[in-house]
Amino acid sequence: MGGIMRITVLLAFLVVMTGACKQKTSTNQSIADAKPVTVEMSVTGMHCMGCVETVRSSIAQLEGIDTVMVSLDSARATVTYRPGKVDTLKIRDAVELNGYKISGIKTVH
């Protein structure tokens, strides 16, 4: 009789855990499916194309980044990213760790 009770408890536990795993997967899927956001920001401290590439690559390496365009002439970066995977604070921090300053972040669409 004790063996049947253990098996019943184990099966109940597995059913509950399987349901919890499926729930988490759908939440993760919702984050992955979030619509991309495009932002523009001013970048201070760029002086050459090497600076442009440093800024571009520091943003591009972040998970959740779709596209990055950096202009030396306008001293601006345009970034399309997936909310839930990355945000503007992480983008700013990645650039500022390389010695550049980000300001005036605005959503394009």
TIMI-2910 file (N, C-alpha, C, CB; in pm, 1 decimal, decimal comma, always signed):
<rs>
+----------+----------+----------+----------+----------+----------+----------+----------+----------+----------+----------+----------+------+
!      n_x !      n_y !      n_z !     ca_x !     ca_y !     ca_z !      c_x !      c_y !      c_z !     cb_x !     cb_y !     cb_z ! resn !
+----------+----------+----------+----------+----------+----------+----------+----------+----------+----------+----------+----------+------+
!    +81,9 !   -118,0 !     +0,0 !     +0,0 !     +0,0 !     +0,0 !    +87,4 !   +126,0 !     +0,0 !    -93,8 !     -1,1 !   +120,2 !  Met !
!   +199,7 !   +124,8 !    +74,0 !   +288,6 !   +239,9 !    +80,4 !   +350,2 !   +271,6 !    -54,8 !   +397,8 !   +215,7 !   +182,1 !  Gly !
!   +377,1 !   +167,5 !   -134,3 !   +434,4 !   +187,6 !   -267,0 !   +338,9 !   +257,7 !   -361,0 !   +475,4 !    +55,8 !   -326,1 !  Gly !
!   +211,3 !   +223,2 !   -353,0 !   +109,7 !   +286,9 !   -438,5 !    +96,8 !   +434,6 !   -402,4 !    -28,1 !   +215,5 !   -423,9 !  Ile !
!   +102,7 !   +465,4 !   -273,6 !    +92,0 !   +604,4 !   -228,4 !   +210,8 !   +686,0 !   -279,7 !    +84,8 !   +611,2 !    -73,6 !  Met !
!   +330,8 !   +629,5 !   -274,6 !   +450,4 !   +699,7 !   -323,0 !   +439,8 !   +727,2 !   -472,6 !   +577,5 !   +617,4 !   -293,2 !  Arg !
!   +394,6 !   +629,2 !   -547,2 !   +380,2 !   +646,5 !   -691,7 !   +276,3 !   +753,7 !   -722,1 !   +341,0 !   +513,5 !   -758,9 !  Ile !
!   +166,6 !   +754,2 !   -648,9 !    +61,5 !   +854,4 !   -668,8 !   +114,9 !   +994,8 !   -640,8 !    -59,7 !   +824,4 !   -578,1 !  Thr !
!   +188,8 !  +1010,0 !   -531,6 !   +246,3 !  +1140,9 !   -496,7 !   +347,5 !  +1183,4 !   -602,7 !   +313,8 !  +1136,1 !   -356,6 !  Val !
!   +430,4 !  +1092,1 !   -648,5 !   +529,3 !  +1122,3 !   -751,2 !   +462,3 !  +1166,0 !   -880,8 !   +618,2 !  +1001,1 !   -776,4 !  Leu !
!   +359,0 !  +1095,4 !   -922,1 !   +286,5 !  +1132,4 !  -1044,0 !   +221,6 !  +1270,0 !  -1030,7 !   +179,8 !  +1027,3 !  -1076,3 !  Leu !
!   +163,0 !  +1298,8 !   -916,0 !   +101,7 !  +1430,3 !   -893,0 !   +207,9 !  +1539,8 !   -901,9 !    +31,1 !  +1434,8 !   -754,7 !  Ala !
!   +323,7 !  +1515,6 !   -844,4 !   +433,8 !  +1611,4 !   -849,4 !   +477,7 !  +1636,7 !   -993,7 !   +552,4 !  +1560,9 !   -765,8 !  Phe !
!   +491,8 !  +1531,3 !  -1071,8 !   +533,6 !  +1545,0 !  -1211,3 !   +432,0 !  +1623,7 !  -1293,7 !   +554,8 !  +1407,6 !  -1273,2 !  Leu !
!   +304,0 !  +1601,0 !  -1269,5 !   +199,3 !  +1674,5 !  -1341,0 !   +208,8 !  +1823,5 !  -1309,4 !    +59,1 !  +1620,4 !  -1303,8 !  Val !
!   +226,7 !  +1857,2 !  -1183,0 !   +237,9 !  +1998,1 !  -1142,1 !   +362,0 !  +2061,6 !  -1204,7 !   +243,6 !  +2010,2 !   -987,3 !  Val !
!   +474,8 !  +1994,6 !  -1201,6 !   +598,9 !  +2049,4 !  -1256,3 !   +591,1 !  +2064,8 !  -1407,5 !   +717,0 !  +1960,2 !  -1219,3 !  Met !
!   +528,7 !  +1971,7 !  -1476,2 !   +513,3 !  +1982,1 !  -1621,2 !   +430,1 !  +2104,3 !  -1656,1 !   +448,5 !  +1854,5 !  -1678,9 !  Thr !
!   +324,1 !  +2128,8 !  -1583,5 !   +241,3 !  +2247,3 !  -1606,3 !   +319,3 !  +2374,8 !  -1582,2 !   +118,5 !  +2244,3 !  -1516,9 !  Gly !
!   +402,9 !  +2377,5 !  -1479,2 !   +483,2 !  +2496,3 !  -1448,5 !   +584,0 !  +2522,6 !  -1559,3 !   +555,6 !  +2479,5 !  -1313,7 !  Ala !
!   +645,1 !  +2417,5 !  -1613,8 !   +741,3 !  +2434,9 !  -1722,5 !   +674,3 !  +2490,9 !  -1846,6 !   +809,2 !  +2302,6 !  -1755,3 !  Cys !
!   +557,4 !  +2442,8 !  -1880,1 !   +486,0 !  +2493,3 !  -1997,3 !   +449,5 !  +2639,7 !  -1979,7 !   +360,0 !  +2410,6 !  -2023,3 !  Lys !
!   +411,6 !  +2678,0 !  -1859,6 !   +375,1 !  +2816,1 !  -1832,6 !   +496,2 !  +2907,0 !  -1852,8 !   +319,5 !  +2830,6 !  -1689,6 !  Gln !
!   +611,3 !  +2868,4 !  -1805,3 !   +732,0 !  +2948,7 !  -1819,2 !   +770,7 !  +2961,1 !  -1965,7 !   +847,1 !  +2887,7 !  -1738,5 !  Lys !
!   +758,3 !  +2855,1 !  -2041,8 !   +791,4 !  +2858,6 !  -2183,0 !   +705,5 !  +2960,4 !  -2256,2 !   +774,3 !  +2720,7 !  -2245,1 !  Thr !
!   +576,9 !  +2965,7 !  -2226,7 !   +491,2 !  +3061,4 !  -2295,7 !   +528,0 !  +3204,2 !  -2258,3 !   +344,3 !  +3034,7 !  -2263,4 !  Ser !
!   +571,0 !  +3228,1 !  -2134,1 !   +615,8 !  +3361,2 !  -2094,0 !   +742,4 !  +3398,4 !  -2168,8 !   +639,5 !  +3367,6 !  -1942,3 !  Thr !
!   +838,2 !  +3305,9 !  -2176,5 !   +961,0 !  +3332,0 !  -2250,9 !   +930,8 !  +3355,6 !  -2397,8 !  +1059,2 !  +3215,8 !  -2235,4 !  Asn !
!   +836,4 !  +3282,7 !  -2453,3 !   +799,1 !  +3300,2 !  -2593,1 !   +739,5 !  +3438,5 !  -2614,8 !   +699,7 !  +3191,5 !  -2636,8 !  Gln !
!   +658,9 !  +3486,8 !  -2520,6 !   +600,1 !  +3620,3 !  -2532,1 !   +707,8 !  +3727,3 !  -2535,0 !   +503,5 !  +3646,5 !  -2416,7 !  Ser !
!   +810,5 !  +3711,7 !  -2451,1 !   +921,1 !  +3807,2 !  -2450,2 !   +994,3 !  +3803,5 !  -2582,5 !  +1017,9 !  +3777,7 !  -2335,0 !  Ile !
!  +1020,2 !  +3683,3 !  -2634,4 !  +1091,6 !  +3670,4 !  -2761,1 !  +1011,0 !  +3728,3 !  -2876,7 !  +1124,3 !  +3524,2 !  -2788,5 !  Ala !
!   +877,3 !  +3722,0 !  -2867,5 !   +791,4 !  +3771,7 !  -2973,9 !   +760,6 !  +3920,7 !  -2962,1 !   +663,4 !  +3694,4 !  -2975,1 !  Asp !
!   +812,0 !  +3987,9 !  -2859,0 !   +784,0 !  +4130,4 !  -2840,5 !   +827,9 !  +4207,2 !  -2964,9 !   +855,9 !  +4185,5 !  -2713,6 !  Ala !
!   +746,5 !  +4305,0 !  -3003,0 !   +778,1 !  +4382,9 !  -3122,7 !   +904,0 !  +4464,6 !  -3099,3 !   +660,3 !  +4475,1 !  -3161,1 !  Lys !
!   +988,6 !  +4473,7 !  -3201,4 !  +1111,0 !  +4552,0 !  -3187,2 !  +1080,4 !  +4701,2 !  -3170,7 !  +1201,8 !  +4530,0 !  -3308,3 !  Pro !
!  +1168,7 !  +4768,1 !  -3099,3 !  +1159,8 !  +4911,9 !  -3076,9 !  +1284,0 !  +4975,5 !  -3138,1 !  +1147,1 !  +4946,3 !  -2923,7 !  Val !
!  +1266,3 !  +5088,8 !  -3204,8 !  +1379,4 !  +5161,7 !  -3261,4 !  +1397,6 !  +5292,0 !  -3184,9 !  +1358,2 !  +5189,0 !  -3413,1 !  Thr !
!  +1520,9 !  +5316,9 !  -3142,7 !  +1553,6 !  +5440,2 !  -3071,6 !  +1670,2 !  +5510,1 !  -3140,5 !  +1587,5 !  +5411,1 !  -2923,6 !  Val !
!  +1674,7 !  +5641,1 !  -3123,7 !  +1786,8 !  +5723,2 !  -3169,1 !  +1850,5 !  +5784,3 !  -3046,9 !  +1741,5 !  +5833,4 !  -3270,5 !  Glu !
!  +1982,9 !  +5797,8 !  -3050,1 !  +2053,1 !  +5857,5 !  -2936,6 !  +2174,6 !  +5934,9 !  -2984,3 !  +2095,0 !  +5749,7 !  -2835,7 !  Met !
!  +2210,4 !  +6037,3 !  -2910,0 !  +2331,9 !  +6113,5 !  -2937,5 !  +2449,5 !  +6041,1 !  -2874,3 !  +2320,8 !  +6259,5 !  -2883,8 !  Ser !
!  +2561,8 !  +6041,0 !  -2946,1 !  +2683,9 !  +5977,9 !  -2895,7 !  +2793,6 !  +6083,7 !  -2895,3 !  +2725,1 !  +5852,9 !  -2982,7 !  Val !
!  +2845,5 !  +6114,0 !  -2778,7 !  +2952,4 !  +6212,7 !  -2764,8 !  +3085,6 !  +6140,9 !  -2747,0 !  +2925,0 !  +6307,9 !  -2645,2 !  Thr !
!  +3188,7 !  +6192,9 !  -2814,0 !  +3323,3 !  +6139,6 !  -2796,2 !  +3378,3 !  +6063,8 !  -2915,6 !  +3325,2 !  +6051,0 !  -2679,1 !  Gly !
!  +3299,2 !  +6051,1 !  -3022,9 !  +3349,0 !  +5981,8 !  -3142,9 !  +3429,1 !  +6080,8 !  -3227,8 !  +3230,5 !  +5920,4 !  -3226,1 !  Met !
!  +3548,8 !  +6037,1 !  -3274,1 !  +3634,8 !  +6124,7 !  -3353,2 !  +3675,6 !  +6065,1 !  -3487,0 !  +3757,4 !  +6158,4 !  -3275,0 !  His !
!  +3653,7 !  +5934,4 !  -3504,9 !  +3697,7 !  +5868,4 !  -3627,4 !  +3611,9 !  +5744,1 !  -3652,4 !  +3848,2 !  +5830,6 !  -3618,7 !  Cys !
!  +3637,9 !  +5677,1 !  -3763,7 !  +3561,4 !  +5556,9 !  -3796,7 !  +3591,1 !  +5442,1 !  -3700,1 !  +3591,6 !  +5513,2 !  -3939,8 !  Met !
!  +3707,0 !  +5443,9 !  -3638,3 !  +3736,6 !  +5344,5 !  -3535,1 !  +3643,1 !  +5360,6 !  -3415,6 !  +3882,9 !  +5356,1 !  -3489,6 !  Gly !
!  +3616,9 !  +5486,4 !  -3379,9 !  +3521,1 !  +5514,5 !  -3271,4 !  +3382,2 !  +5464,9 !  -3310,0 !  +3516,9 !  +5666,5 !  -3239,4 !  Cys !
!  +3343,0 !  +5491,6 !  -3434,5 !  +3211,6 !  +5447,5 !  -3483,4 !  +3199,7 !  +5296,1 !  -3470,5 !  +3189,8 !  +5491,1 !  -3631,1 !  Val !
!  +3302,9 !  +5224,8 !  -3511,3 !  +3299,9 !  +5078,0 !  -3504,5 !  +3297,2 !  +5028,4 !  -3360,0 !  +3421,5 !  +5019,0 !  -3577,4 !  Glu !
!  +3368,4 !  +5095,9 !  -3271,9 !  +3366,3 !  +5057,2 !  -3130,4 !  +3226,4 !  +5072,6 !  -3072,2 !  +3466,5 !  +5141,4 !  -3049,8 !  Thr !
!  +3161,3 !  +5185,5 !  -3101,8 !  +3024,8 !  +5208,4 !  -3053,4 !  +2930,5 !  +5104,7 !  -3113,5 !  +2977,1 !  +5352,0 !  -3088,3 !  Val !
!  +2941,3 !  +5084,3 !  -3245,3 !  +2853,0 !  +4989,4 !  -3313,7 !  +2867,8 !  +4848,5 !  -3256,2 !  +2882,8 !  +4988,0 !  -3464,4 !  Arg !
!  +2990,3 !  +4803,1 !  -3241,6 !  +3012,0 !  +4665,3 !  -3195,2 !  +2974,7 !  +4648,2 !  -3047,8 !  +3158,2 !  +4625,0 !  -3216,4 !  Ser !
!  +2992,4 !  +4753,3 !  -2967,1 !  +2955,1 !  +4740,8 !  -2825,5 !  +2804,2 !  +4724,8 !  -2809,3 !  +3003,5 !  +4863,3 !  -2746,4 !  Ser !
!  +2727,5 !  +4783,8 !  -2901,6 !  +2581,8 !  +4767,6 !  -2898,5 !  +2541,7 !  +4635,4 !  -2963,7 !  +2512,1 !  +4885,8 !  -2969,9 !  Ile !
!  +2600,0 !  +4605,2 !  -3078,3 !  +2561,3 !  +4486,8 !  -3156,1 !  +2582,6 !  +4356,1 !  -3079,8 !  +2639,7 !  +4482,6 !  -3285,7 !  Ala !
!  +2678,9 !  +4352,5 !  -2989,2 !  +2708,4 !  +4227,9 !  -2916,9 !  +2605,8 !  +4195,3 !  -2809,3 !  +2845,0 !  +4236,5 !  -2853,9 !  Gln !
!  +2518,5 !  +4289,7 !  -2777,1 !  +2416,6 !  +4264,7 !  -2674,7 !  +2306,6 !  +4173,6 !  -2728,6 !  +2356,0 !  +4397,3 !  -2625,5 !  Leu !
!  +2259,7 !  +4081,3 !  -2646,3 !  +2148,9 !  +3994,9 !  -2685,9 !  +2022,5 !  +4079,2 !  -2698,8 !  +2128,3 !  +3879,4 !  -2583,3 !  Glu !
!  +1949,0 !  +4058,6 !  -2807,2 !  +1824,4 !  +4131,3 !  -2828,0 !  +1836,7 !  +4249,0 !  -2922,8 !  +1772,8 !  +4179,3 !  -2697,8 !  Gly !
!  +1957,0 !  +4273,7 !  -2974,3 !  +1978,1 !  +4383,0 !  -3070,0 !  +1952,5 !  +4329,7 !  -3210,0 !  +2122,7 !  +4442,4 !  -3058,4 !  Ile !
!  +1866,6 !  +4399,9 !  -3286,1 !  +1838,8 !  +4361,6 !  -3424,9 !  +1929,8 !  +4435,9 !  -3522,0 !  +1692,1 !  +4389,1 !  -3459,5 !  Asp !
!  +1933,4 !  +4568,9 !  -3513,4 !  +2017,6 !  +4648,1 !  -3604,0 !  +2080,5 !  +4764,8 !  -3528,5 !  +1935,0 !  +4700,2 !  -3724,5 !  Thr !
!  +2198,0 !  +4806,5 !  -3577,6 !  +2267,6 !  +4922,9 !  -3521,5 !  +2325,4 !  +5002,9 !  -3636,9 !  +2380,3 !  +4880,1 !  -3420,4 !  Val !
!  +2295,8 !  +5131,9 !  -3640,4 !  +2357,9 !  +5222,7 !  -3736,8 !  +2416,9 !  +5338,7 !  -3657,9 !  +2254,4 !  +5273,3 !  -3844,9 !  Met !
!  +2544,7 !  +5367,7 !  -3682,0 !  +2612,7 !  +5475,5 !  -3610,7 !  +2669,4 !  +5571,6 !  -3714,1 !  +2725,6 !  +5420,1 !  -3516,8 !  Val !
!  +2646,4 !  +5701,8 !  -3693,8 !  +2693,7 !  +5804,9 !  -3786,1 !  +2791,3 !  +5897,5 !  -3715,0 !  +2575,3 !  +5885,5 !  -3843,9 !  Ser !
!  +2910,4 !  +5910,0 !  -3771,8 !  +3009,6 !  +6003,0 !  -3719,2 !  +2965,8 !  +6146,9 !  -3746,1 !  +3148,4 !  +5975,8 !  -3781,7 !  Leu !
!  +2912,5 !  +6171,7 !  -3867,4 !  +2871,7 !  +6307,4 !  -3906,2 !  +2764,3 !  +6365,1 !  -3814,8 !  +2821,4 !  +6307,3 !  -4049,0 !  Asp !
!  +2663,4 !  +6286,1 !  -3782,9 !  +2554,0 !  +6336,5 !  -3698,7 !  +2575,9 !  +6305,9 !  -3550,2 !  +2421,3 !  +6276,2 !  -3744,4 !  Ser !
!  +2680,2 !  +6228,7 !  -3519,3 !  +2710,1 !  +6186,7 !  -3381,5 !  +2588,1 !  +6120,2 !  -3317,7 !  +2755,2 !  +6307,9 !  -3296,2 !  Ala !
!  +2525,0 !  +6031,5 !  -3396,2 !  +2402,9 !  +5964,0 !  -3350,2 !  +2411,6 !  +5814,2 !  -3379,1 !  +2277,2 !  +6024,8 !  -3418,4 !  Arg !
!  +2336,6 !  +5739,6 !  -3299,3 !  +2321,0 !  +5595,9 !  -3322,4 !  +2171,9 !  +5566,0 !  -3328,9 !  +2391,2 !  +5510,9 !  -3209,8 !  Ala !
!  +2134,7 !  +5479,6 !  -3422,2 !  +1997,2 !  +5431,5 !  -3433,6 !  +2001,2 !  +5281,9 !  -3407,7 !  +1934,0 !  +5464,5 !  -3575,0 !  Thr !
!  +1921,6 !  +5238,3 !  -3310,7 !  +1926,6 !  +5099,1 !  -3265,4 !  +1785,4 !  +5041,2 !  -3263,4 !  +1992,0 !  +5088,6 !  -3124,6 !  Val !
!  +1770,6 !  +4922,6 !  -3322,2 !  +1645,0 !  +4848,0 !  -3312,5 !  +1671,8 !  +4727,7 !  -3223,1 !  +1591,3 !  +4803,7 !  -3455,0 !  Thr !
!  +1589,4 !  +4714,6 !  -3119,1 !  +1611,4 !  +4608,7 !  -3020,4 !  +1480,1 !  +4545,3 !  -2977,4 !  +1685,0 !  +4663,8 !  -2898,4 !  Tyr !
!  +1491,2 !  +4432,3 !  -2907,6 !  +1375,6 !  +4356,5 !  -2857,8 !  +1360,2 !  +4380,6 !  -2707,2 !  +1391,9 !  +4203,5 !  -2887,8 !  Arg !
!  +1256,3 !  +4454,9 !  -2666,8 !  +1231,9 !  +4474,4 !  -2523,7 !  +1212,6 !  +4338,3 !  -2455,6 !  +1107,3 !  +4565,5 !  -2500,7 !  Pro !
!  +1257,5 !  +4328,3 !  -2335,5 !  +1250,0 !  +4201,0 !  -2263,7 !  +1381,6 !  +4126,4 !  -2270,0 !  +1138,8 !  +4114,3 !  -2320,3 !  Gly !
!  +1459,2 !  +4154,1 !  -2373,5 !  +1592,3 !  +4094,5 !  -2383,8 !  +1699,4 !  +4198,5 !  -2352,4 !  +1614,7 !  +4035,4 !  -2524,5 !  Lys !
!  +1673,2 !  +4322,5 !  -2389,4 !  +1767,6 !  +4431,5 !  -2366,2 !  +1686,1 !  +4559,9 !  -2353,6 !  +1874,6 !  +4442,0 !  -2482,3 !  Val !
!  +1745,5 !  +4659,9 !  -2291,6 !  +1676,7 !  +4789,1 !  -2279,4 !  +1777,2 !  +4901,8 !  -2301,6 !  +1608,1 !  +4803,3 !  -2139,6 !  Asp !
!  +1728,9 !  +5024,7 !  -2301,4 !  +1816,5 !  +5138,1 !  -2331,7 !  +1923,7 !  +5158,7 !  -2224,5 !  +1733,9 !  +5265,0 !  -2346,6 !  Thr !
!  +1897,9 !  +5119,3 !  -2102,5 !  +2000,7 !  +5131,5 !  -1998,3 !  +2119,0 !  +5039,4 !  -2026,7 !  +1941,3 !  +5099,4 !  -1860,2 !  Leu !
!  +2090,8 !  +4917,2 !  -2069,7 !  +2198,8 !  +4823,4 !  -2103,4 !  +2275,3 !  +4871,8 !  -2226,2 !  +2142,1 !  +4681,7 !  -2128,5 !  Lys !
!  +2203,0 !  +4928,2 !  -2323,0 !  +2268,0 !  +4981,7 !  -2443,0 !  +2360,7 !  +5096,0 !  -2403,3 !  +2162,5 !  +5030,1 !  -2547,1 !  Ile !
!  +2308,3 !  +5189,9 !  -2324,2 !  +2388,8 !  +5303,9 !  -2278,7 !  +2512,2 !  +5256,3 !  -2202,0 !  +2304,2 !  +5397,5 !  -2190,0 !  Arg !
!  +2493,4 !  +5162,9 !  -2109,9 !  +2605,7 !  +5113,0 !  -2030,0 !  +2713,4 !  +5049,2 !  -2117,5 !  +2556,1 !  +5011,7 !  -1927,0 !  Asp !
!  +2672,7 !  +4973,1 !  -2218,6 !  +2769,4 !  +4907,1 !  -2307,3 !  +2855,2 !  +5009,6 !  -2380,5 !  +2696,8 !  +4817,1 !  -2408,8 !  Ala !
!  +2793,1 !  +5118,6 !  -2425,1 !  +2866,8 !  +5223,4 !  -2496,9 !  +2955,0 !  +5301,5 !  -2400,0 !  +2769,0 !  +5319,4 !  -2569,8 !  Val !
!  +2900,2 !  +5338,2 !  -2285,5 !  +2974,9 !  +5420,9 !  -2191,0 !  +3092,0 !  +5346,5 !  -2127,4 !  +2882,4 !  +5471,2 !  -2082,9 !  Glu !
!  +3086,6 !  +5212,9 !  -2124,0 !  +3201,5 !  +5134,4 !  -2076,6 !  +3322,9 !  +5152,3 !  -2167,6 !  +3164,5 !  +4985,6 !  -2067,9 !  Leu !
!  +3298,3 !  +5193,8 !  -2292,3 !  +3406,6 !  +5215,7 !  -2388,4 !  +3448,7 !  +5362,0 !  -2395,9 !  +3364,4 !  +5167,9 !  -2525,8 !  Asn !
!  +3397,6 !  +5446,2 !  -2306,0 !  +3444,3 !  +5583,8 !  -2297,3 !  +3363,0 !  +5686,9 !  -2373,5 !  +3581,0 !  +5589,7 !  -2344,5 !  Gly !
!  +3249,9 !  +5648,4 !  -2428,2 !  +3163,8 !  +5742,1 !  -2501,0 !  +3044,5 !  +5777,2 !  -2413,5 !  +3116,8 !  +5681,8 !  -2637,1 !  Tyr !
!  +2978,7 !  +5886,3 !  -2445,2 !  +2864,2 !  +5932,2 !  -2365,7 !  +2738,3 !  +5927,0 !  -2450,6 !  +2887,5 !  +6076,1 !  -2311,8 !  Lys !
!  +2632,1 !  +5867,7 !  -2395,0 !  +2501,6 !  +5858,4 !  -2461,9 !  +2406,7 !  +5958,0 !  -2396,6 !  +2443,6 !  +5712,8 !  -2454,3 !  Ile !
!  +2329,7 !  +6029,4 !  -2479,7 !  +2227,4 !  +6120,5 !  -2426,7 !  +2113,4 !  +6131,0 !  -2527,0 !  +2287,4 !  +6261,5 !  -2396,6 !  Ser !
!  +2005,2 !  +6192,4 !  -2483,8 !  +1892,9 !  +6220,0 !  -2573,2 !  +1833,2 !  +6097,4 !  -2639,2 !  +1935,8 !  +6314,0 !  -2678,1 !  Gly !
!  +1810,5 !  +5992,0 !  -2563,6 !  +1751,1 !  +5870,5 !  -2620,7 !  +1603,5 !  +5895,8 !  -2646,7 !  +1770,3 !  +5747,7 !  -2525,8 !  Ile !
!  +1562,1 !  +5876,5 !  -2772,3 !  +1420,0 !  +5893,9 !  -2805,3 !  +1372,9 !  +5779,3 !  -2893,5 !  +1395,7 !  +6029,7 !  -2875,9 !  Lys !
!  +1249,4 !  +5738,8 !  -2872,2 !  +1190,3 !  +5630,4 !  -2950,1 !  +1148,9 !  +5683,0 !  -3086,2 !  +1069,4 !  +5568,6 !  -2876,5 !  Thr !
!  +1189,4 !  +5612,1 !  -3190,8 !  +1154,8 !  +5650,0 !  -3327,2 !  +1021,2 !  +5588,5 !  -3364,3 !  +1264,4 !  +5606,1 !  -3426,6 !  Val !
!  +1005,5 !  +5459,1 !  -3337,7 !   +878,3 !  +5387,8 !  -3359,2 !   +883,4 !  +5251,5 !  -3296,0 !   +846,8 !  +5374,8 !  -3508,8 !  His !
+----------+----------+----------+----------+----------+----------+----------+----------+----------+----------+----------+----------+------+
</rs>
